[in-house]
Amino acid sequence: MMGTRRAVVYLVLVFVLGVVLGALGSFWAGKSGWLHGRSGSPAKWLSGELKLTPEQEKQLEGILDETAAGYRAIRERVAPEYEAVRQAGRDKIRAILTPEQRARFEELVRQIDEERAQRRRQREQRR
Protein backbone atom coordinates (compact mmCIF):
# COMPACT_ATOMS: atom_id res chain seq x y z
CA MET A 1 0.00 0.00 0.00
CA MET A 2 2.78 2.47 0.92
CA GLY A 3 4.64 1.58 -2.29
CA THR A 4 1.58 2.47 -4.33
CA ARG A 5 1.11 5.78 -2.55
CA ARG A 6 4.75 6.65 -2.99
CA ALA A 7 4.53 5.78 -6.68
CA VAL A 8 1.47 8.02 -7.08
CA VAL A 9 3.23 10.89 -5.30
CA TYR A 10 6.30 10.51 -7.50
CA LEU A 11 4.13 10.30 -10.60
CA VAL A 12 2.32 13.51 -9.65
CA LEU A 13 5.58 15.29 -8.85
CA VAL A 14 7.12 14.19 -12.15
CA PHE A 15 4.02 15.47 -13.95
CA VAL A 16 4.16 18.82 -12.16
CA LEU A 17 7.88 19.12 -12.84
CA GLY A 18 7.27 18.32 -16.51
CA VAL A 19 4.63 21.02 -16.75
CA VAL A 20 6.88 23.57 -15.07
CA LEU A 21 9.91 22.73 -17.22
CA GLY A 22 7.78 22.68 -20.37
CA ALA A 23 6.36 26.09 -19.55
CA LEU A 24 9.82 27.49 -18.83
CA GLY A 25 11.16 26.03 -22.07
CA SER A 26 8.30 27.49 -24.08
CA PHE A 27 8.78 30.86 -22.39
CA TRP A 28 12.50 30.83 -23.16
CA ALA A 29 11.95 29.74 -26.75
CA GLY A 30 9.43 32.50 -27.29
CA LYS A 31 11.57 35.18 -25.66
CA SER A 32 14.76 34.16 -27.41
CA GLY A 33 13.13 33.96 -30.82
CA TRP A 34 14.46 30.45 -31.18
CA LEU A 35 10.99 29.03 -31.76
CA HIS A 36 10.32 31.06 -34.89
CA GLY A 37 13.83 32.01 -35.92
CA ARG A 38 13.36 35.63 -34.91
CA SER A 39 14.31 37.82 -32.02
CA GLY A 40 13.07 41.08 -30.57
CA SER A 41 9.54 42.27 -30.13
CA PRO A 42 6.71 41.13 -32.41
CA ALA A 43 6.23 44.75 -33.50
CA LYS A 44 9.86 45.06 -34.63
CA TRP A 45 9.73 41.74 -36.40
CA LEU A 46 6.48 42.55 -38.23
CA SER A 47 7.70 46.03 -39.06
CA GLY A 48 10.79 44.61 -40.70
CA GLU A 49 8.99 41.81 -42.49
CA LEU A 50 6.19 44.05 -43.77
CA LYS A 51 8.30 47.19 -44.27
CA LEU A 52 5.85 49.29 -42.31
CA THR A 53 5.85 53.06 -42.38
CA PRO A 54 6.44 54.92 -39.09
CA GLU A 55 2.69 55.64 -38.89
CA GLN A 56 1.87 51.95 -39.41
CA GLU A 57 4.44 51.01 -36.75
CA LYS A 58 2.72 53.34 -34.29
CA GLN A 59 -0.69 51.84 -35.15
CA LEU A 60 0.71 48.31 -34.84
CA GLU A 61 2.12 49.07 -31.37
CA GLY A 62 -1.36 50.24 -30.28
CA ILE A 63 -3.01 47.13 -31.72
CA LEU A 64 -0.51 44.81 -30.01
CA ASP A 65 -0.88 46.65 -26.68
CA GLU A 66 -4.67 46.37 -26.94
CA THR A 67 -4.40 42.67 -27.78
CA ALA A 68 -2.06 42.04 -24.84
CA ALA A 69 -4.51 43.83 -22.54
CA GLY A 70 -7.26 41.55 -23.83
CA TYR A 71 -5.16 38.48 -23.10
CA ARG A 72 -4.45 39.75 -19.58
CA ALA A 73 -8.15 40.35 -18.98
CA ILE A 74 -8.97 36.79 -20.03
CA ARG A 75 -6.23 35.38 -17.78
CA GLU A 76 -7.50 37.43 -14.85
CA ARG A 77 -11.06 36.32 -15.47
CA VAL A 78 -10.27 32.59 -15.61
CA ALA A 79 -7.53 32.60 -12.95
CA PRO A 80 -9.98 31.75 -10.14
CA GLU A 81 -11.15 28.68 -12.07
CA TYR A 82 -7.57 27.49 -12.60
CA GLU A 83 -6.87 28.06 -8.92
CA ALA A 84 -9.96 26.07 -7.91
CA VAL A 85 -8.87 23.13 -10.09
CA ARG A 86 -5.31 23.38 -8.74
CA GLN A 87 -6.53 23.36 -5.14
CA ALA A 88 -8.93 20.46 -5.77
CA GLY A 89 -6.07 18.43 -7.22
CA ARG A 90 -3.85 19.25 -4.29
CA ASP A 91 -6.61 18.28 -1.86
CA LYS A 92 -6.97 14.90 -3.59
CA ILE A 93 -3.22 14.36 -3.36
CA ARG A 94 -3.24 15.28 0.33
CA ALA A 95 -6.00 12.72 0.94
CA ILE A 96 -3.78 9.84 -0.18
CA LEU A 97 -0.67 10.88 1.76
CA THR A 98 0.56 9.88 5.17
CA PRO A 99 1.14 12.72 7.66
CA GLU A 100 4.88 12.65 6.92
CA GLN A 101 4.31 12.73 3.17
CA ARG A 102 1.73 15.49 3.56
CA ALA A 103 4.27 17.63 5.42
CA ARG A 104 6.79 17.21 2.59
CA PHE A 105 4.07 17.84 0.01
CA GLU A 106 3.20 21.13 1.72
CA GLU A 107 6.86 22.17 1.49
CA LEU A 108 6.87 21.36 -2.22
CA VAL A 109 3.62 23.22 -2.78
CA ARG A 110 5.02 26.26 -0.97
CA GLN A 111 8.10 26.20 -3.21
CA ILE A 112 6.01 25.88 -6.36
CA ASP A 113 3.73 28.72 -5.26
CA GLU A 114 6.71 30.96 -4.45
CA GLU A 115 8.23 30.30 -7.87
CA ARG A 116 4.90 31.07 -9.55
CA ALA A 117 4.61 34.34 -7.61
CA GLN A 118 8.17 35.28 -8.55
CA ARG A 119 7.45 34.67 -12.27
CA ARG A 120 4.29 36.78 -11.96
CA ARG A 121 6.26 39.65 -10.39
CA GLN A 122 8.88 39.44 -13.14
CA ARG A 123 6.18 39.57 -15.84
CA GLU A 124 4.61 42.61 -14.20
CA GLN A 125 7.97 44.39 -14.03
CA ARG A 126 8.45 43.94 -17.79
CA ARG A 127 5.16 45.70 -18.57
C-alpha positions, 0 to 999 in steps of 0.5 A: 500500500505504501509503495503504491502511494509513494509511486502516485506521489512521485508520478504527480511530482514528475508530472508537475515538474514536466509542466513547469519545465515545459512552460519554462522552455516554451517561455524561453523559446518565445523570448529568445526567438528560437521558436520562430527564428526571430528575435526582438519584439513582435512589433519590430519583427512585423515592421521589418517583415512588412516594411511598415511606415512609421505611422503603421508602426505606431498603429501596430504598437497600439493594436498589439498593446490592446491585444495584450490587454485583452489576453491579460483580462482573459487570464485574470477572469479565468484565474480563479477557475484554474486556482480552484482546479489546482486546489482540488487536485492538491486536496486529492493528493493530500488525501492519499498521503501519510502525515509525513508525506503530507508535510513534505508535500506542503513544502513542495507546494510552498516552493512551487507557489513561491516560484509562480509568484516570482514569475508573476512579479517578473512579468509585471515588471516587464510591462 
